[in-house]
Amino acid sequence: MAKFDTDPHVGAPAKAREPASNAPAGDVALTCTAYLDMLRHVRRLSARTLVNYQRDLNDLEQRTRRAGTDLRSITAQDIRAWAASLHAGGMTPRAIAARLSAWRGLFAWLGLHGRVASNPVQDVRAPRAARPLPRALSVDQAVALAAYSAAPDIVNEKSGAREHVGARLRDARGRAIAELLYSSGLRVSELVGLDVRYMRTSEHESAGWVDWDACEVAVLGKGGKRRSVPVGPPAMQALRDWLALRPSPAPGAGAADHAALFLGPRARRISAQRVWVELRERAHAAGLPTAVHPHMLRHSFASHLLQSSGDLRGVQELLGHASIASTQIYTRLDFQHLAQVYDAAHPRAKKR
């Protein structure tokens, strides 16, 4: 059981270190109420978060009462048994982790003020949740989405030319985005942050940009980690086609909009939400049987590259993963593909 040798409120507001309520730790209801008051008035948690804390602390109060004990006498063994009962009752690992976190915070607060000798929840962890496999497109689907080209319709003579130009812009932008996401495995935040080329002024410094000569994009990923990723010939051509049609930024646009590679319908730097919407619409128009989002193309990039090369470390570098464990999930996708091939082809795997 963990002793209180560090301040459990490091990083919390200074008022969170004020003395606790005089409610004895033996009175669970009063103690939980005092803790909730601290969360409400000192840490200023939202009303919705407080409702969740109230529910989790009510559960602790009921279990303590049924066990005929108080907060000072609860052990790590008690907490593990209660967590196991939550799991057996069908609660998800994520919900159990949240409940344990609420209990852990209560005991940390009591320990800070000398109300309990140790935190029985400190070393108790929720059951590990099964990590879902990322959804990836097949190679044919990914290529079809990237290569899809819409034929814009002219609605009438007066507005037809303008609608034709708008449709061409949207189609060129959508193709360039789809090609680049699949070619380089970028996160959507990295894509919308790209500039046409590197720029550094008093108003704006590029977070990401296209190196047209090297056929690469430089991006700033999670944790401020910079990496360069190759861009394939079809994607480079799609980017050039888009750049030839790219409109001028809207009047009054800032330096960041003027530098942006992708401009949205309002001639300002495109948003991640707009990329989601247009990619989903493009997939539907291309006849894909599934809804497509930007991260699905990142998954497809990683899965297809790993299937072809088997180079896990190389894929890790291209994706910008800090840990190889994040990349290893794509080996499961690869095995799933091989298992499907086996089931379909091996004589002993076929159903009678």
For each residue, the residues with C-beta under 8 A, 3 or more apart:
1: 75 76 118 119 120 122 123
2: 118 119 122 123
3: 117 118
4: 8 108 111 112 117 118 119
5:
6: 10
7: 10 17 112
8: 4 105 108 109 111 112 119
9: 12 16 17 108 109 112
10: 6 7
11:
12: 9 16 17 43
13: 16 42 43
14: 17
15: 18 42
16: 9 12 13 38 42 43
17: 7 9 12 14 112
18: 15 42
19: 113
20: 23 34 35 38 109 110 112 113 115
21: 30 31 34 35 37 38
22:
23: 20 27 30 31 33 34
24: 27 30 31 115
25: 31 70 71 72 110 115 116
26: 70 71 72
27: 23 24 30 31 70
28: 31 32 60 61 64 65 70 71
29: 32 33 61
30: 21 23 24 27 33 34
31: 21 23 24 25 27 28 34 35 71 106 110 115
32: 28 29 35 36 57 58 60 61 106
33: 23 29 30 36 37
34: 20 21 23 30 31 37 38
35: 20 21 31 32 38 39 57 105 106 109 110
36: 32 33 39 40 50 53 54 57
37: 21 33 34 40 41
38: 16 20 21 34 35 41 42 43 109
39: 35 36 42 43 45 49 50 53
40: 36 37 43 44 45 50
41: 37 38 44
42: 13 15 16 18 38 39
43: 12 13 16 38 39 40
44: 40 41
45: 39 40 49 50 53
46: 49 50
47: 50 51
48: 51 52
49: 39 45 46 52 53
50: 36 39 40 45 46 47 53 54
51: 47 48 54 55
52: 48 49 55 56 98 102
53: 36 39 45 49 50 56 57 102
54: 36 50 51 57 58
55: 51 52 58 59
56: 52 53 59 60 98 99 102 103
57: 32 35 36 53 54 60 61 102 103 106
58: 32 54 55 61 62
59: 55 56 62 63 99
60: 28 32 56 57 63 64 102 103 106
61: 28 29 32 57 58 64 65
62: 58 59 65 66
63: 59 60 66 67 82
64: 28 60 61 67 69 70 71 74
65: 28 61 62 68
66: 62 63
67: 63 64 74 78
68: 65
69: 64 73 74 78
70: 25 26 27 28 64 73 74
71: 25 26 28 31 64 74 106 107 110 115 116
72: 25 26 115 116 117
73: 69 70
74: 64 67 69 70 71 78 79 120
75: 1 78 79 120
76: 1 79 80 120 121 122 123 124
77: 80 81
78: 67 69 74 75 81 82 120
79: 74 75 76 82 83 100 103 120 121 124
80: 76 77 83 84 124
81: 77 78 84 85
82: 63 78 79 85 86
83: 79 80 86 87 96 99 100 124 126 127
84: 80 81 87 88
85: 81 82 88 89
86: 82 83 89 91 95 96 99
87: 83 84 91 93 96 126 127
88: 84 85
89: 85 86
90:
91: 86 87 95 96 99
92: 95 96 129
93: 87 96 97 126 127 128 129
94: 97 98 126 129
95: 86 91 92 98 99
96: 83 86 87 91 92 93 99 100 126 127
97: 93 94 100 101 125 126
98: 52 56 94 95 101 102
99: 56 59 83 86 91 95 96 102 103
100: 79 83 96 97 103 104 121 124 125 126
101: 97 98 104 105
102: 52 53 56 57 60 98 99 105 106
103: 56 57 60 79 99 100 106 107 121
104: 100 101 107 108 119 121 122
105: 8 35 101 102 108 109
106: 31 32 35 57 60 71 102 103 109 110
107: 71 103 104 110 111 116 119 120 121 122
108: 4 8 9 104 105 111 112 119
109: 8 9 20 35 38 105 106 112 113
110: 20 25 31 35 71 106 107 113 115 116
111: 4 8 107 108 114 115 116 117 118 119
112: 4 7 8 9 17 20 108 109
113: 19 20 109 110
114: 111
115: 20 24 25 31 71 72 110 111
116: 25 71 72 107 110 111 119
117: 3 4 72 111
118: 1 2 3 4 111 122
119: 1 2 4 8 104 107 108 111 116 122
120: 1 74 75 76 78 79 107 124
121: 76 79 100 103 104 107 124
122: 1 2 76 104 107 118 119
123: 1 2 76
124: 76 79 80 83 100 120 121
125: 97 100
126: 83 87 93 94 96 97 100 129
127: 83 87 93 96
128: 93
129: 92 93 94 126
130:
131: 329
132:
133: 329 332 333 336
134: 295 296 299 303 329 330 333
135: 290 296 299
136: 296 299 300 302 303 304 333
137: 141 142 145 288 290 292 296 297 300
138: 141 142
139: 142 143 304
140: 143 144
141: 137 138 144 145 288 290
142: 137 138 139 145 146 182 297 300 304
143: 139 140 146 147
144: 140 141 147 148 286 287 288
145: 137 141 142 148 178 182 282 283 286 288 292 297
146: 142 143 175 178 179 182 183 234 235 238
147: 143 144 175 234
148: 144 145 175 178 282 285 286
149: 171 175
150: 167 170 171 174 285
151:
152: 163 164 166 167 168 171
153: 163 167
154: 160 161 163 164
155: 159 160 163
156: 159 160
157: 160
158:
159: 155 156 162 163
160: 154 155 156 157 163 164
161: 154 164 165
162: 159 165 166
163: 152 153 154 155 159 160 166 167
164: 152 154 160 161 167 168
165: 161 162 168 169
166: 152 162 163 169 170
167: 150 152 153 163 164 170 171
168: 152 164 165 171 172 245
169: 165 166 172 173 245 247
170: 150 166 167 173 174 265 278
171: 149 150 152 167 168 174 175
172: 168 169 175 176 238 241 242 245
173: 169 170 176 177 242 262 270 278
174: 150 170 171 177 178 278 279 282
175: 146 147 148 149 171 172 178 179 238 241 242
176: 172 173 179 180 235 238 239 241 242 262
177: 173 174 180 181 191 262 275 278 279
178: 145 146 148 174 175 181 182 279 282 297
179: 146 175 176 182 183 232 234 235 238 239
180: 176 177 183 184 186 191 217 231 235 238 239
181: 177 178 184 185 186 188 191 279 294 297 298 301
182: 142 145 146 178 179 185 235 297 300 301
183: 146 179 180 230 231 232 234 235 301
184: 180 181 217 229 230 231 232 235 301 318
185: 181 182 229 297 298 301 302 305 318 319
186: 180 181 190 191 217 219 229 298
187: 190 191 219 221 222 294 295 298 320
188: 181 191 192 272 275 276 294 295
189: 192 193 272
190: 186 187 193 194 208 219 220 221
191: 177 180 181 186 187 188 194 262 275 294
192: 188 189 262 269 270 271 272 275
193: 189 190 207 208 219 220
194: 190 191 208 209 210 217 219 260 261 262
195: 198 199 206 207 208 209 210 259 260 261
196: 209 210 243 259 260 261
197: 206 209 210 212 259
198: 195 206 209 218
199: 195 204 205 206 209 255 259
200: 204 205 206
201: 204 205 255
202:
203: 254 255 256
204: 199 200 201 254 255 256 259
205: 199 200 201
206: 195 197 198 199 200 209 259
207: 193 195 219 220
208: 190 193 194 195 217 218 219 220
209: 194 195 196 197 198 199 206 217 218 261
210: 194 195 196 197 216 217 231 239 261
211: 214 215 216 217 218 228
212: 197 215 236
213:
214: 211 228
215: 211 212 230 231 232 233 236
216: 210 211 228 229 230 231
217: 180 184 186 194 208 209 210 211 228 229 231
218: 198 208 209 211 226 227 228
219: 186 187 190 193 194 207 208 226 227 228 229 320
220: 190 193 207 208 224 225 226
221: 187 190 224 225 226 227 320
222: 187 225 320 322
223: 322
224: 220 221
225: 220 221 222 320 322
226: 218 219 220 221
227: 218 219 221 317 318 320
228: 211 214 216 217 218 219
229: 184 185 186 216 217 219 318
230: 183 184 215 216
231: 180 183 184 210 215 216 217 235 236 239
232: 179 183 184 215 235 236
233: 215 236 237
234: 146 147 179 183 237 238
235: 146 176 179 180 182 183 184 231 232 238 239
236: 212 215 231 232 233 239 240
237: 233 234 240 241
238: 146 172 175 176 179 180 234 235 241 242
239: 176 179 180 210 231 235 236 242 243 261
240: 236 237 243 244
241: 172 175 176 237 238 244 245
242: 172 173 175 176 238 239 245 246 262
243: 196 239 240 246 261
244: 240 241
245: 168 169 172 241 242
246: 242 243 263
247: 169 263 267
248: 267
249: 253 257 258 260 263 267 268
250: 253 257 266 267 268
251:
252:
253: 249 250 257 258 267 268
254: 203 204 257 258
255: 199 201 203 204 258 259
256: 203 204 259 260 269
257: 249 250 253 254 260 263 267 268 269
258: 249 253 254 255
259: 195 196 197 199 204 206 255 256
260: 194 195 196 249 256 257 263 268 269 270
261: 194 195 196 209 210 239 243
262: 173 176 177 191 192 194 242 269 270 275
263: 246 247 249 257 260 267 268 269 270
264: 267 268 269 270 271 274
265: 170 274
266: 250
267: 247 248 249 250 253 257 263 264
268: 249 250 253 257 260 263 264
269: 192 256 257 260 262 263 264
270: 173 192 260 262 263 264 274 275
271: 192 264 274 275
272: 188 189 192 275 276 294
273: 276 277
274: 264 265 270 271 277 278
275: 177 188 191 192 262 270 271 272 278 279 294
276: 188 272 273 279 280 293 294
277: 273 274 280 281
278: 170 173 174 177 274 275 281 282
279: 174 177 178 181 275 276 282 283 292 293 294 297
280: 276 277 283 284 291 292 293
281: 277 278 284 285
282: 145 148 174 178 278 279 285 286 292
283: 145 279 280 286 288 290 291 292
284: 280 281 287 288 291
285: 148 150 281 282
286: 144 145 148 282 283
287: 144 284
288: 137 141 144 145 283 284 292
289:
290: 135 137 141 283
291: 280 283 284
292: 137 145 279 280 282 283 288 296 297
293: 276 279 280 296
294: 181 187 188 191 272 275 276 279 297 298
295: 134 187 188 298 299
296: 134 135 136 137 292 293 299 300
297: 137 142 145 178 181 182 185 279 292 294 300 301
298: 181 185 186 187 294 295 301 302 319
299: 134 135 136 295 296 302 303 330 333
300: 136 137 142 182 296 297 303 304
301: 181 182 183 184 185 297 298 304 305
302: 136 185 298 299 305 306 315 318 319 327 330
303: 134 136 299 300 306 307 330 333 334 337
304: 136 139 142 300 301 307 308
305: 185 301 302 308 309 314 315 318
306: 302 303 309 310 311 312 315 330 331 333 334
307: 303 304 310 334 337
308: 304 305
309: 305 306 314 315
310: 306 307
311: 306 314 315
312: 306 315 316 324 327 328 331
313: 316 317 324
314: 305 309 311 317 318
315: 302 305 306 309 311 312 318 319 327 330
316: 312 313 319 321 324 326 327
317: 227 313 314 320
318: 184 185 227 229 302 305 314 315
319: 185 298 302 315 316 326 327
320: 187 219 221 222 225 227 317
321: 316 324 326 327
322: 222 223 225 326
323: 326 327
324: 312 313 316 321 327 328
325: 328
326: 316 319 321 322 323 329
327: 302 312 315 316 319 321 323 324 330
328: 312 324 325 331 332
329: 131 133 134 326 332 333
330: 134 299 302 303 306 315 327 333 334
331: 306 312 328 334 335
332: 133 328 329 335 336
333: 133 134 136 299 303 306 329 330 336 337
334: 303 306 307 330 331 337 338
335: 331 332 338 339
336: 133 332 333 339 340
337: 303 307 333 334 340 341
338: 334 335 341 342
339: 335 336 342 343
340: 336 337 343 344
341: 337 338 344 345
342: 338 339 345 346 349
343: 339 340 346 349 350
344: 340 341 349 350
345: 341 342 349
346: 342 343 349 350
347: 350
348:
349: 342 343 344 345 346
350: 343 344 346 347
351:
352:
